[in-house]
C-alpha cells in the first residue's frame, strides 16, 4: 500500500465518518426519531459506497489512471475501515460514556415504533412478542453491539470492495 493510497483513503474515510457523526449528532441534539426511519440508513449506505468509489477514483487519478485489483480493493476497504473505526469510537463514547440514557431512549423509541408497525400489519400477538423480545435483548447501542456492527460493516464493505475492484481495475500495460 503506497503513501498516496493511504492519504486518499484516510482523507475520504474521515469525511465519511464525519457525515455519520453528523447524523448521530442530529439524532442526539434534534430528533431521536431518525433512528426509527429507514431512509437515513439507505442514504448513509449509498454515501459509504460513493466515498469508497470516489477514493478509488482519486487514487487512480494520482496513479496515472491505473490501479490493479489489489490497489482498488485496498483503497476502498481502507476508506471503509477508517470511517468505521472513527464512527465506532464516537458512537461508543456517545452511547456508553457521554449519555448512556440516550441509548435507552433510542431503544425504547425503536421498540415502540416497531410494535406499532407490527400491530397495524395484522401480525399475531405471539409473533410480535417474539420479535420485540429479540429487539430488546439485542442492545445494538452497547459496546459489544457497536463492535459487532463494526465487524459486520467491514465484512460487508469487503464484499463491495471486491465488486468495485473488479469493475474499476485498470492494469498498467507497461508492467
N, C-alpha and C positions, 0 to 999 in steps of 0.2 A: 504494500500500500504506500503510494508516494505522498509527499507532503501536500501537493495541490489537492489531491482527493480528500485527505484528512481535513484540510482547511475548509474546503467547499462543503463537505458533509457535516462538519461540526457547525458551520455557519447556518446552513439550512435546517439542520436538526434543532438548533437553538431557536430559530424563527418559528418552527412548527410547535415546539414546546411552549413558546410564549403565547401562541394562539390558543393552545389547550389550557394554559394557565388563565388566560383572559376569560375563557368560557367558565372555568371554575370560579373565578372571582365574580363574574356576573351572577352566577348561581348563588354564591355566598352573600354578596352585597345587595343584590337587587331582586332576584326571582328564583327561588329554590325549585319552583315547579318545572324548570327546564330539564331537570333530571327525569321527569315523567314523560317527556316528549321524545318522539323518535327522530324528528328532523335534525336536531342539533348533532346527534351522533352520526347521521348519514353525511352531513356537511363536513364534520371533522374527519370522517373516514376518507372522503374524497380529497380533502386538504392534505391528508397524510400521503396519499398516493401522488398527488400533484407535487408536493415538496420533494418527494423522493425522485420522481421523474425529472423535475427541474434541476436537482443536484446532479443527476447523471448527465443531463444536457450541458450544464455548466462545466462539469469535468471533461466531457468530450470536447467542448469548445476550447478548453485550456490545453487539450492534448491533440491539437490539430484535427479535430473531428473524429478521432479514432478512440475506441475503447474495446478491450476484449470482454468476453462474457464475464470473466472473473472481476475485471475492473468495474463493469456496470453493476454487477451484483454487490460488490464491496461498497461502492459509493451509495447505492440505495440502502443497503442494510445498515451501514454506519449512520446515515441520516436518521433512520428509524430508531436505532438504538440510542442515539443521543437524545432525540425527542422523548423517547420512553423513559430514559433514566432521569432526565430533568423533571418531566411531568410526574413521575412516580415519587421522587423526593418531595416535590411541592405538595402533592396530594397527601402523602403520609404526614407531612408536617401540619397541613391544614386540618385533616380529619382526626389525627391521633394526638397532636400536641397543642396546636393553637386553639382549636374549638371542637373537642370531641362531641359536644352536643349537636353540632351541625350534622354529623354523620347520623346520629339518632333521628334527628328531624327529617333528614333526607330519606332514610329508610322508612319512617312512618308514612311519609307522603307517597313513596313508591308503593308501599303495601296498600294504602288507602285507594289510590288511583287504579291499581291492578285489580283490587277487589271490586270496585265499581264497574270496571270494564268487563270483567268476567260475569258479574251478576246480570248485566244488561245483555250479555251474549247468550244467555239461556243455559249456561253450564250448571251441572248439578252442584249442590252444596258440598258433597263429598269431594268432587274434583277440585272445586275452588279451595277447600280446606287443605288439600294435599299441596296444591301449588303455592298457596300463601305460606304454609309451614316451611316449604323448601326455600322460599324467598327470605323469610325471617331467619332461617338458620344459615344463610349463606354469608352474611356480613361482608359485602363487597367493599365497604369503606374501611375495614380494618387493615392492619399492616399485612397480614397474610393474604387477604383478598387483593390488596394492591400489588403484591409481588406475584401472585398468580396471574393477575390481569396483565402485568408487565411481561411475564414469560409468554403468555398466550399472544400478546401483541408482537413480540419479537418473532415467534414462530410463524404467525400469520404473515408478517411482513417479509419473512424469508421466502415464503411461497410466492408472494407478489414480486419480490426481487428476482426470483428465478424467471418469472414470466417477462418482467421488464428487461432482464439480462438477455433473454433470447430475442426479444423484439428490438432492442436498442444497440446491440453489439455491432461494432464495425471494426474489423481487424485491419491493421495497417499492412498493406501489401508489401512493404519494404522488409517486413520481418518474416 
